[in-house]
Amino acid sequence: MHDEIESELASITIAPLARDWAIEYLDKQKDKSQDDNKKVADTISENIEQLKNELSGLTKIRYRDLISDEEFAKNQQELNDKIIKFETELKNLDTKEERSIELTKDVFNFAVYAHAEFLKGDDQTKKNTGDIRFEPPIIE
């Protein structure tokens, strides 16, 4: 089993220079993505503001007794649901991509150091390194 793990780790090992290039590239992509996310965030914020204005207008209409309580409650709930949906999107906008980039960096670091750590490590280090599953992480 030791030889199989050592062989697998050797097969995925990359040079530190390759890792450095990949991480630099990821950071550049992250900067571009942040610019794009800023535009999306601005649009989502505008949508939220528009929905809040609609909610305020709906309240004024109800106050003037131009719509029934049932119609007001239904429309109010729809607007509140949309606001919550957009606020959640806004909150999660950077989270998924940031997590994905950080996991990718972790994989590159693992590919650089795991083989050497396995070879020179004590039994616990070898066990920990060998216990890592080579499956892509799931990002939600």
C-alpha positions in Angstrom: 0.0 0.0 0.0 2.9 2.3 0.8 4.3 1.9 -2.7 0.9 2.6 -4.3 0.4 5.8 -2.4 4.0 6.9 -3.1 3.5 6.2 -6.8 0.2 8.1 -6.9 1.7 11.1 -5.1 4.7 11.0 -7.4 2.4 11.0 -10.5 0.6 14.2 -9.4 3.7 16.1 -8.2 4.3 19.4 -9.9 7.2 21.9 -9.7 6.9 24.8 -7.4 7.4 27.2 -10.3 4.3 25.7 -12.1 2.3 26.1 -8.9 3.5 29.7 -8.6 2.5 30.4 -12.2 -0.9 28.8 -11.7 -1.6 30.7 -8.5 -0.6 34.0 -10.1 -3.0 33.2 -13.0 -5.8 32.4 -10.5 -5.2 35.7 -8.7 -5.4 37.6 -12.0 -8.6 35.8 -12.9 -9.9 36.6 -9.4 -9.3 40.3 -10.0 -11.1 40.2 -13.3 -13.9 38.3 -11.7 -14.2 40.7 -8.9 -14.7 43.5 -11.4 -17.5 41.5 -13.1 -19.0 40.7 -9.7 -19.0 44.4 -8.9 -21.2 45.1 -12.0 -23.5 42.2 -11.1 -23.7 43.4 -7.5 -24.6 46.9 -8.6 -27.4 45.5 -10.8 -28.7 43.3 -8.0 -28.6 46.3 -5.6 -30.6 48.4 -8.1 -33.2 45.6 -8.3 -33.4 45.4 -4.5 -33.9 49.2 -4.3 -36.6 49.1 -7.0 -38.4 46.3 -5.2 -38.3 48.3 -2.0 -39.8 51.3 -3.8 -42.5 49.1 -5.1 -43.2 47.8 -1.6 -43.4 51.3 -0.4 -45.8 52.2 -3.2 -47.9 49.1 -2.4 -48.1 50.3 1.2 -49.3 53.7 0.1 -52.0 52.1 -2.2 -53.2 50.0 0.7 -53.2 53.0 3.1 -55.5 54.8 0.6 -57.7 51.7 0.7 -57.3 51.2 -3.1 -56.6 47.4 -2.7 -57.9 44.8 -0.3 -56.0 43.4 2.6 -55.7 40.0 0.8 -54.3 41.6 -2.3 -51.9 43.7 -0.3 -50.7 40.7 1.7 -50.2 38.6 -1.4 -48.3 41.3 -3.3 -46.3 42.3 -0.2 -45.2 38.6 0.2 -44.2 38.4 -3.4 -42.1 41.5 -3.2 -40.5 40.5 0.1 -39.6 37.0 -1.4 -37.9 38.7 -4.4 -36.0 41.1 -2.1 -34.8 38.1 0.0 -33.8 36.2 -3.1 -31.8 39.1 -4.4 -30.2 39.8 -1.0 -29.1 36.2 -0.8 -27.6 36.3 -4.3 -25.8 39.5 -3.4 -24.4 37.9 -0.2 -23.3 34.7 -2.0 -21.9 36.4 -5.1 -18.2 36.2 -4.1 -18.4 33.3 -1.8 -18.6 30.4 -4.3 -15.8 31.7 -6.5 -13.6 32.7 -3.7 -14.0 29.2 -2.2 -13.3 27.6 -5.5 -10.1 29.5 -6.0 -8.9 28.8 -2.5 -9.6 25.0 -2.9 -7.7 25.1 -6.3 -4.7 26.8 -4.6 -4.8 24.1 -1.9 -4.7 21.4 -4.6 -1.7 23.0 -6.2 0.1 23.3 -2.9 -0.7 19.6 -2.2 0.6 18.6 -5.6 3.9 20.4 -4.8 4.5 19.1 -1.3 2.6 15.9 -0.7 5.1 13.5 -2.2 8.1 14.9 -0.4 6.2 15.1 2.9 5.1 11.5 2.4 8.6 10.3 1.8 10.3 12.1 4.7 7.3 12.1 7.1 6.7 9.9 10.2 4.0 7.2 10.2 1.2 9.7 11.1 2.2 12.1 8.3 2.2 9.2 5.9 -1.2 8.0 7.1 -2.7 11.5 6.9 -1.3 12.0 3.4 -2.5 8.6 2.2 -5.9 9.2 3.6 -6.6 12.1 1.3 -9.0 11.1 -1.5 -8.2 12.2 -5.0 -11.7 13.4 -5.8 -12.7 16.9 -6.9 -14.3 18.9 -4.2 -17.9 19.8 -4.4 -18.6 23.5 -4.2 -22.1 24.5 -3.3 
